Amino acid sequence: MHLTAPATGRPGTRTRDADGMAVASFILGLIGLLVFNIFLGPLAVVLAAVSLWRGTNRRGRAYLGLGLGVADLLVLLTFMQLDNTLSWSF
């Protein structure tokens, strides 16, 4: 009994999954600039790295997601230093 799909599935499945991860990393990184950047920033970085590792066709979108995820963490660190707290608010 297999709980997951076999590793040798349809030929385009792996690339399509990587493309979806690249788009998801971009969207999460973009949203993370405004809210929940402590969670969405690292998630965007991980999804972008995995999609690049799997060979996505949307490399530009993955790099944007990676950059936005890092920017999320930099925004969080900046506001944490200014407020002297673990979180930030307007």
Backbone as CSV, one residue per row, in Angstrom:
resi,resn,N_x,N_y,N_z,CA_x,CA_y,CA_z,C_x,C_y,C_z
1,MET,0.844,-1.175,0.000,0.000,0.000,0.000,0.890,1.238,0.000
2,HIS,0.705,2.116,-0.986,1.480,3.342,-1.099,0.664,4.514,-0.566
3,LEU,1.269,5.291,0.299,0.588,6.470,0.828,0.836,7.701,-0.023
4,THR,1.849,7.670,-0.835,2.147,8.795,-1.719,2.256,8.296,-3.143
5,ALA,2.254,9.226,-4.062,2.387,8.856,-5.467,3.814,8.386,-5.730
6,PRO,3.986,7.489,-6.667,5.346,7.044,-6.991,6.195,8.192,-7.525
7,ALA,7.486,8.095,-7.321,8.408,9.163,-7.725,8.461,9.322,-9.238
8,THR,8.198,8.285,-9.970,8.232,8.370,-11.425,6.806,8.552,-11.930
9,GLY,6.303,9.759,-11.811,4.956,10.069,-12.274,4.985,10.559,-13.706
10,ARG,4.055,11.408,-14.039,4.006,11.972,-15.386,5.235,12.843,-15.600
11,PRO,5.706,12.983,-16.820,6.956,13.683,-17.099,6.950,15.157,-16.701
12,GLY,5.852,15.872,-16.875,5.841,17.305,-16.588,5.402,17.668,-15.194
13,THR,5.120,16.685,-14.359,4.580,16.962,-13.029,5.591,17.675,-12.153
14,ARG,6.824,17.246,-12.181,7.834,17.849,-11.315,8.084,19.305,-11.687
15,THR,8.135,19.611,-12.958,8.348,20.987,-13.401,7.139,21.845,-13.067
16,ARG,5.945,21.284,-13.244,4.735,22.044,-12.931,4.657,22.341,-11.433
17,ASP,5.035,21.379,-10.596,5.066,21.612,-9.161,6.083,22.687,-8.807
18,ALA,7.232,22.661,-9.445,8.264,23.668,-9.188,7.800,25.042,-9.642
19,ASP,7.075,25.104,-10.756,6.528,26.379,-11.214,5.518,26.929,-10.215
20,GLY,4.687,26.056,-9.678,3.720,26.476,-8.659,4.402,26.984,-7.398
21,MET,5.488,26.333,-7.008,6.227,26.792,-5.829,6.879,28.142,-6.077
22,ALA,7.351,28.377,-7.299,7.955,29.672,-7.621,6.926,30.783,-7.522
23,VAL,5.733,30.549,-8.045,4.666,31.549,-7.967,4.233,31.750,-6.517
24,ALA,4.113,30.664,-5.769,3.715,30.769,-4.365,4.755,31.544,-3.557
25,SER,6.028,31.343,-3.825,7.059,32.076,-3.092,6.982,33.567,-3.394
26,PHE,6.700,33.908,-4.653,6.552,35.315,-5.019,5.364,35.941,-4.296
27,ILE,4.241,35.274,-4.295,3.037,35.815,-3.659,3.211,35.918,-2.153
28,LEU,3.768,34.886,-1.528,3.977,34.924,-0.080,4.993,35.992,0.317
29,GLY,6.015,36.164,-0.496,6.993,37.210,-0.216,6.393,38.593,-0.338
30,LEU,5.515,38.777,-1.310,4.857,40.063,-1.512,3.898,40.373,-0.367
31,ILE,3.104,39.409,0.026,2.183,39.604,1.151,2.953,39.771,2.451
32,GLY,4.072,39.066,2.571,4.869,39.129,3.790,5.475,40.490,4.064
33,LEU,5.571,41.345,3.053,6.064,42.697,3.305,5.096,43.486,4.170
34,LEU,3.830,43.105,4.162,2.818,43.840,4.913,2.414,43.154,6.212
35,VAL,2.206,41.852,6.174,1.727,41.127,7.357,2.470,39.808,7.510
36,PHE,2.583,39.348,8.736,3.142,38.034,9.075,4.505,37.768,8.446
37,ASN,5.358,38.786,8.394,6.647,38.588,7.732,7.549,37.628,8.488
38,ILE,7.310,37.402,9.756,8.136,36.455,10.501,7.876,35.018,10.028
39,PHE,6.683,34.746,9.484,6.356,33.421,8.964,6.479,33.343,7.446
40,LEU,5.970,34.367,6.770,5.917,34.313,5.314,7.273,34.543,4.653
41,GLY,8.153,35.296,5.298,9.482,35.531,4.739,10.294,34.249,4.595
42,PRO,10.480,33.508,5.690,11.227,32.251,5.559,10.534,31.231,4.655
43,LEU,9.205,31.219,4.669,8.477,30.297,3.806,8.709,30.631,2.332
44,ALA,8.735,31.919,2.007,9.005,32.336,0.623,10.421,31.949,0.207
45,VAL,11.370,32.096,1.109,12.765,31.737,0.798,12.883,30.234,0.544
46,VAL,12.257,29.438,1.383,12.344,27.980,1.236,11.664,27.521,-0.053
47,LEU,10.471,28.051,-0.332,9.779,27.652,-1.560,10.562,28.058,-2.803
48,ALA,11.166,29.239,-2.784,11.963,29.680,-3.927,13.182,28.786,-4.110
49,ALA,13.841,28.434,-3.020,15.026,27.582,-3.118,14.672,26.193,-3.642
50,VAL,13.575,25.637,-3.163,13.170,24.303,-3.621,12.762,24.340,-5.086
51,SER,12.056,25.385,-5.494,11.640,25.455,-6.900,12.846,25.635,-7.821
52,LEU,13.841,26.396,-7.395,15.055,26.533,-8.201,15.823,25.214,-8.253
53,TRP,15.845,24.492,-7.140,16.538,23.209,-7.085,15.863,22.175,-7.993
54,ARG,14.524,22.245,-8.082,13.791,21.299,-8.923,13.789,21.685,-10.393
55,GLY,14.320,22.837,-10.732,14.438,23.225,-12.127,13.178,23.847,-12.698
56,THR,12.681,24.882,-12.065,11.473,25.545,-12.531,11.707,26.283,-13.846
57,ASN,10.654,26.425,-14.607,10.722,27.225,-15.825,10.531,28.707,-15.518
58,ARG,10.064,29.019,-14.332,9.821,30.395,-13.905,10.922,30.842,-12.938
59,ARG,12.133,30.860,-13.438,13.280,31.206,-12.598,13.210,32.646,-12.108
60,GLY,12.753,33.548,-12.945,12.639,34.949,-12.542,11.669,35.127,-11.391
61,ARG,10.551,34.422,-11.449,9.562,34.496,-10.376,10.128,33.903,-9.095
62,ALA,10.906,32.834,-9.206,11.519,32.227,-8.027,12.553,33.168,-7.405
63,TYR,13.348,33.833,-8.248,14.325,34.778,-7.718,13.640,35.984,-7.066
64,LEU,12.519,36.430,-7.643,11.760,37.513,-7.012,11.215,37.069,-5.658
65,GLY,10.715,35.843,-5.585,10.229,35.313,-4.312,11.345,35.210,-3.288
66,LEU,12.520,34.810,-3.731,13.671,34.727,-2.842,14.061,36.105,-2.329
67,GLY,14.103,37.077,-3.226,14.444,38.442,-2.831,13.405,39.056,-1.913
68,LEU,12.132,38.819,-2.202,11.076,39.354,-1.344,11.070,38.684,0.025
69,GLY,11.383,37.396,0.076,11.472,36.710,1.368,12.593,37.271,2.224
70,VAL,13.731,37.556,1.607,14.841,38.173,2.339,14.459,39.591,2.755
71,ALA,13.764,40.318,1.881,13.316,41.674,2.218,12.331,41.640,3.381
72,ASP,11.480,40.622,3.447,10.566,40.473,4.578,11.332,40.391,5.889
73,LEU,12.375,39.583,5.889,13.159,39.417,7.113,13.931,40.691,7.460
74,LEU,14.397,41.408,6.445,15.094,42.672,6.715,14.147,43.733,7.263
75,VAL,12.928,43.775,6.736,11.926,44.711,7.266,11.604,44.362,8.714
76,LEU,11.449,43.083,8.998,11.176,42.653,10.367,12.315,43.042,11.307
77,LEU,13.543,42.800,10.899,14.691,43.145,11.741,14.798,44.649,11.958
78,THR,14.524,45.421,10.923,14.590,46.877,11.047,13.561,47.389,12.039
79,PHE,12.315,46.941,11.900,11.284,47.406,12.822,11.482,46.866,14.233
80,MET,12.062,45.684,14.355,12.363,45.163,15.689,13.417,46.024,16.371
81,GLN,14.389,46.497,15.617,15.423,47.356,16.198,14.862,48.717,16.577
82,LEU,13.949,49.229,15.772,13.375,50.543,16.067,12.425,50.513,17.257
83,ASP,11.663,49.432,17.401,10.676,49.330,18.478,11.224,48.643,19.727
84,ASN,12.371,47.983,19.620,12.938,47.187,20.714,11.966,46.115,21.218
85,THR,11.240,45.523,20.296,10.316,44.438,20.635,10.522,43.296,19.648
86,LEU,9.831,42.188,19.913,9.927,41.031,19.033,9.015,41.162,17.816
87,SER,8.038,42.059,17.882,7.136,42.287,16.757,7.082,43.766,16.461
88,TRP,6.383,44.135,15.419,6.280,45.543,15.078,4.842,45.885,14.729
89,SER,4.501,47.129,14.897,3.171,47.617,14.538,3.294,49.043,14.078
90,PHE,2.251,49.552,13.417,2.288,50.908,12.899,2.055,51.933,13.975
